Amino acid sequence: MGKIMTESKEQTQSQAPKPTLPTVQELATSGLTNRNQEFIRQMVILANGDESKAQLITEVGAKLLTAQKTGVTAKQLYNSPAEAMGLKTEAEKSDDTRGYASYGFWPLAIDNAIAFFMMFSFMFGLTLLFSGVKSSSAGSAGAAGITSLILTSILGGIFFSAVTLTLAPRRDGKHVSFWKKAIVTVGAFAIWFLAYLGFAFLPAVINPLLPGWVYLVIAVIAFLGFRYWRAKTGIKGGFLGANAQPQSRKK
């Protein structure tokens, strides 16, 4: 009797229809939002006809159907169709392994110059705002003068880019010696610091001291420019943050 019941159960399981890759027509009547339908459609494309992926896609579709009722998006759950499939595009793989120094001298110089300009503007803005010092066109505005700030940022961007490329691992596999790293780093910083002091002596007529709130506005604009530049070039890392590592998502 028990053997008959076991065989009957196995036959029932074998007769159960296996999930298949959903068609566009099936997605249209699935109850998923248009965006979630497109997400599943992209997963089907990535499956490339592999029916073994149908079960996974069906499970993802069910989760999206439940999640959309509370406003949770597919991107929040899985980030991308490729990640939902447990895959990565070639661009994502390349991006994960790309070093900061690989972006080239001028992109890094611009990236660092904008970052320095943003930080200096914010720092001087706060200092002037709370110190009560007024803008002036007489005498010397010192390092806080707008021209001094711009020149210091540009030079800092160039030096930091040069140091980054000099200290980066060489393509032939040879390591940069400790003394070379030390000399290049200390030398670049020393020259930059001396230039910073020298820019402070620029006459106020070409190096005016602006009100503190103006520097803060400039800092915000520089921040937006920094974000735009990073989005345009894809640069990650640097002294403002390490390379972003993908986080595993719960399926």
Buried (B, 14 or more C-beta within 10 A) or exposed (E): EEEEEEEEEEEEEEEEEEBEBBEEEEBEEBEBBEEBBBBBBBBBEBBEEEEEBBEBBBEBBEBBBEBBEEEEBBEEBBEBBBBBBEBBEEEBEEBEEBEBBBBEEEBBBBBBBBBBBBBBBBBBBBEBBEEEBEBEEEEBBBBBBBBBBBBBBBBBBBBBBBBBBBEEEEEEEEEEEEEEBEEBBEEBBEEBEEBBEEBBEBBBEEBBBBBBEBBBBBBBEBBEBBEEBBEEBEBBBBEEEEEEEEEEEEE
